[in-house]
Amino acid sequence: MAEEFNDNENKTEEPTQKRLEEALKRGDVVKSQEVNTWFVVAGGALVLMAFSGTTGKDLSATMRGLIANAHDISVDGPALPRLFQKIGGEMLAAVAIPFLVLMLAALGGNIIQHRLIWTYETLAPKLSRISPAAGLKRIFSKQSLANLGKGLIKLILIGGVLTVLMWPERERLEALTRSDLSGLLPLSLSLTLKLLGSVVAMLAIVAAADYLFQYRQWHERQKMSVRELKEEFKQTEGDPAIKGKMKQVRQLRMRRRMIAAVPKAAVVITNPTHFAVALE
């Protein structure tokens, strides 16, 4: 038990390719949630910048037509389901492309970190997940402290950016309460895009730092001890002791065949200190 404990504590050897492939099959890959968050936020900013005008016009046209012709719309019998179907179809068509962009952004956040894998091992029930001791260990682990630090850093950065960007706009924001709705939407969109651009830039730095941290943590988990390296070598190349024994047996058999063939020789040329050659 002491040897096994020390072996687990002294994982100082670099992981082999076989070890890395096994980790990938288990679903143990480098994954930073901050990278996924950055892709989603950046995708949302892109959607808002590229599709807010057309999507807003399509939705407003649908609602305007619905309100203007409310007195002519029949809601009796099968007419009501058809009405909901029509409105739902128009709304779905308006948001389909932005929703697709967000889906691709969320998928891209995972693909850029590691290739797609299919494994059910992460879904298998494990007692360590419900163990109070394991839970406390996770709460006070290095990963939990890193998550707490990231949360505080993001809160401070985003709060600072909101203050810096919105404080000069305080008079315009106050005037919005007295302005017309037609002027409210463009200003709101402009300020939102400005804020999102700053948030995306900050989250890019946080995501890059978190990915490097997660990669280091993952690499440390994959390191091997000398004992594990020997075990893997035995599994892939065979036990060196057994291979050496087999080599000795083969050499002994070959020597016996050679000695048995000497009486058939016509002449034997010898050098007492080095070799002997028998010719038939």
C-alpha positions in Angstrom: 0.0 0.0 0.0 2.8 2.4 0.8 4.5 1.7 -2.5 1.2 2.4 -4.4 0.7 5.6 -2.4 4.2 6.8 -3.2 3.7 5.8 -6.9 0.6 7.9 -7.1 2.3 10.9 -5.5 5.4 10.8 -7.7 4.0 11.1 -11.2 6.8 13.0 -12.7 7.2 11.3 -16.1 5.8 12.8 -19.3 2.7 10.9 -20.5 3.0 8.6 -23.5 0.9 8.8 -26.6 -1.0 5.7 -25.5 -1.8 7.4 -22.2 -3.1 10.5 -24.0 -5.2 8.4 -26.4 -6.8 6.5 -23.4 -7.6 9.8 -21.7 -9.3 11.0 -24.9 -11.4 7.8 -25.1 -12.5 8.4 -21.5 -13.6 11.9 -22.3 -10.8 13.4 -20.2 -9.8 16.4 -22.5 -8.7 19.9 -22.1 -11.8 22.0 -21.7 -12.2 25.6 -20.6 -15.7 26.9 -20.0 -14.4 30.4 -20.5 -13.6 29.6 -24.1 -17.1 28.4 -24.6 -18.5 31.5 -22.9 -16.4 33.7 -25.2 -17.6 32.0 -28.3 -21.2 32.4 -27.3 -20.9 36.0 -26.3 -18.9 36.8 -29.5 -21.6 35.0 -31.5 -24.3 36.9 -29.7 -22.6 40.2 -30.5 -22.2 39.1 -34.2 -25.9 38.2 -34.3 -26.9 41.5 -32.8 -24.8 43.5 -35.1 -25.6 41.6 -38.3 -29.3 40.5 -37.8 -30.8 42.9 -35.3 -32.1 45.2 -38.1 -33.7 42.5 -40.3 -35.0 40.4 -37.5 -36.5 43.4 -35.8 -38.2 44.5 -39.0 -39.6 41.1 -39.7 -41.0 40.7 -36.1 -42.3 44.2 -36.0 -44.0 43.7 -39.4 -45.7 40.5 -38.1 -46.9 42.2 -34.9 -48.0 45.4 -36.7 -50.0 43.4 -39.2 -51.5 41.3 -36.3 -52.6 44.4 -34.4 -53.8 46.4 -37.4 -56.0 43.5 -38.6 -57.1 42.2 -35.2 -60.7 43.0 -35.9 -60.7 40.8 -39.1 -58.9 37.8 -37.6 -61.2 34.9 -36.9 -60.4 32.8 -33.8 -63.3 30.4 -34.0 -62.9 26.6 -34.5 -59.8 25.6 -36.4 -58.9 29.3 -37.2 -57.1 29.8 -33.9 -54.6 27.0 -34.3 -53.9 28.2 -37.9 -53.3 31.7 -36.5 -50.8 30.4 -33.9 -49.1 28.3 -36.6 -48.7 31.2 -38.9 -47.4 33.5 -36.2 -45.0 30.8 -34.9 -43.7 30.1 -38.4 -43.0 33.7 -39.1 -41.2 34.2 -35.8 -39.2 31.0 -36.3 -38.2 32.1 -39.8 -37.1 35.5 -38.4 -34.8 34.0 -35.6 -33.7 30.8 -37.4 -30.4 32.2 -38.8 -29.4 34.0 -35.6 -30.2 30.9 -33.6 -28.1 28.8 -36.0 -25.1 31.2 -35.6 -25.3 30.9 -31.8 -25.4 27.1 -32.1 -22.3 27.1 -34.4 -20.5 29.4 -32.0 -21.3 27.1 -29.0 -20.1 24.1 -31.0 -17.0 25.9 -32.2 -16.0 26.7 -28.6 -15.6 22.9 -28.0 -14.2 21.9 -31.4 -11.3 24.5 -31.1 -10.2 22.9 -27.8 -10.4 19.2 -28.8 -11.8 17.0 -31.5 -15.3 15.6 -31.1 -15.5 12.4 -29.1 -18.3 10.0 -28.3 -18.1 8.4 -24.9 -20.5 7.2 -22.2 -17.9 6.8 -19.5 -18.5 10.3 -18.1 -22.2 9.4 -17.6 -21.4 6.2 -15.7 -22.4 6.4 -12.0 -19.5 6.8 -9.6 -19.5 6.7 -5.8 -17.0 9.6 -5.6 -19.7 11.9 -7.0 -21.9 11.4 -3.9 -19.1 11.0 -1.4 -19.1 13.9 1.2 -15.3 13.6 1.5 -14.8 13.8 -2.3 -17.2 16.7 -2.4 -15.3 18.7 0.2 -12.1 17.9 -1.6 -13.6 19.3 -4.8 -14.9 22.4 -3.0 -11.4 23.3 -1.7 -9.5 22.1 -4.7 -7.2 24.2 -6.9 -9.9 24.1 -9.7 -12.5 25.6 -7.3 -10.2 28.3 -6.2 -9.4 29.1 -9.9 -13.1 29.3 -10.7 -13.6 31.7 -7.8 -10.7 33.8 -8.9 -12.1 33.9 -12.5 -15.5 34.9 -11.3 -14.1 37.8 -9.2 -11.9 38.9 -12.1 -14.7 38.9 -14.6 -17.0 40.7 -12.1 -14.4 43.4 -11.5 -13.5 43.8 -15.2 -17.1 43.9 -16.5 -18.1 46.2 -13.7 -15.2 48.5 -14.5 -16.0 48.6 -18.2 -19.7 49.3 -17.6 -18.7 52.2 -15.4 -16.2 53.6 -17.8 -18.4 53.3 -20.8 -21.7 54.3 -19.3 -20.7 57.1 -17.0 -20.1 59.6 -19.9 -23.5 58.5 -21.3 -25.5 59.2 -18.1 -27.1 62.3 -19.5 -28.2 60.7 -22.7 -29.6 57.7 -20.7 -31.5 60.1 -18.5 -32.9 61.8 -21.6 -34.2 58.5 -23.0 -37.0 58.5 -20.5 -38.4 61.6 -22.3 -37.5 60.6 -25.9 -39.7 59.0 -28.5 -39.6 55.2 -29.0 -38.2 55.6 -32.5 -35.1 57.2 -31.1 -34.8 54.9 -28.2 -34.1 51.7 -30.1 -31.2 52.9 -32.2 -29.4 54.4 -29.2 -30.0 51.3 -27.1 -28.6 49.1 -29.9 -25.5 51.4 -30.3 -24.8 51.3 -26.5 -25.4 47.5 -26.4 -23.0 46.8 -29.2 -20.4 49.1 -27.6 -20.7 47.2 -24.3 -20.6 43.8 -26.0 -17.5 44.7 -27.9 -15.7 45.6 -24.8 -16.9 42.5 -22.9 -15.8 40.3 -25.8 -12.3 41.8 -25.8 -12.0 41.3 -22.0 -13.4 37.8 -22.1 -10.8 36.9 -24.8 -8.0 37.6 -22.3 -9.8 35.6 -19.5 -10.5 32.7 -21.9 -6.9 32.5 -23.1 -5.5 32.5 -19.6 -8.1 29.9 -18.4 -7.3 27.6 -21.3 -3.6 27.7 -20.5 -4.4 26.9 -16.8 -6.8 24.1 -17.8 -4.2 22.6 -20.2 -1.6 22.6 -17.4 -4.0 20.9 -15.0 -4.9 18.3 -17.6 -1.3 17.7 -18.5 -0.4 17.2 -14.8 -3.3 14.7 -14.5 -1.9 12.6 -17.4 1.7 12.4 -16.0 2.9 8.9 -15.2 5.0 7.3 -12.5 8.0 5.1 -13.3 6.0 2.1 -12.3 3.2 3.0 -14.7 5.7 3.4 -17.5 7.1 0.0 -16.8 3.6 -1.5 -16.7 2.7 0.1 -20.0 5.9 -1.1 -21.6 5.1 -4.6 -20.5 1.7 -4.4 -22.0 2.9 -3.1 -25.3 6.4 -4.6 -25.7 6.2 -7.6 -23.4 7.9 -8.3 -20.1 11.7 -7.7 -20.5 12.5 -10.6 -18.2 10.4 -13.0 -20.2 11.8 -11.7 -23.5 15.3 -12.3 -22.2 14.5 -15.8 -21.0 13.1 -16.6 -24.4 16.2 -15.3 -26.1 18.4 -17.5 -23.9 16.3 -20.6 -24.8 16.5 -19.8 -28.5 20.3 -19.4 -28.3 20.6 -22.7 -26.3 18.6 -24.6 -28.9 20.6 -23.2 -31.7 23.8 -24.2 -30.0 22.6 -27.7 -29.5 21.7 -28.0 -33.2 25.1 -26.8 -34.1 26.9 -29.3 -31.8 24.7 -32.1 -33.1 25.7 -31.2 -36.7 29.5 -31.3 -36.0 29.9 -35.1 -36.6 28.7 -34.6 -40.1 31.4 -32.2 -41.0 34.3 -33.1 -43.3 36.7 -30.7 -41.7 36.8 -28.6 -38.5 38.8 -25.4 -38.4 39.4 -24.2 -34.8 40.7 -21.2 -33.0 40.7 -22.2 -29.3 40.3 -18.7 -28.0 37.6 -17.3 -30.3 35.6 -19.6 -32.7 35.4 -22.9 -34.5 34.0 -23.5 -38.0 32.7 -26.9 -39.2 32.5 -27.5 -43.0 30.5 -30.3 -44.6 
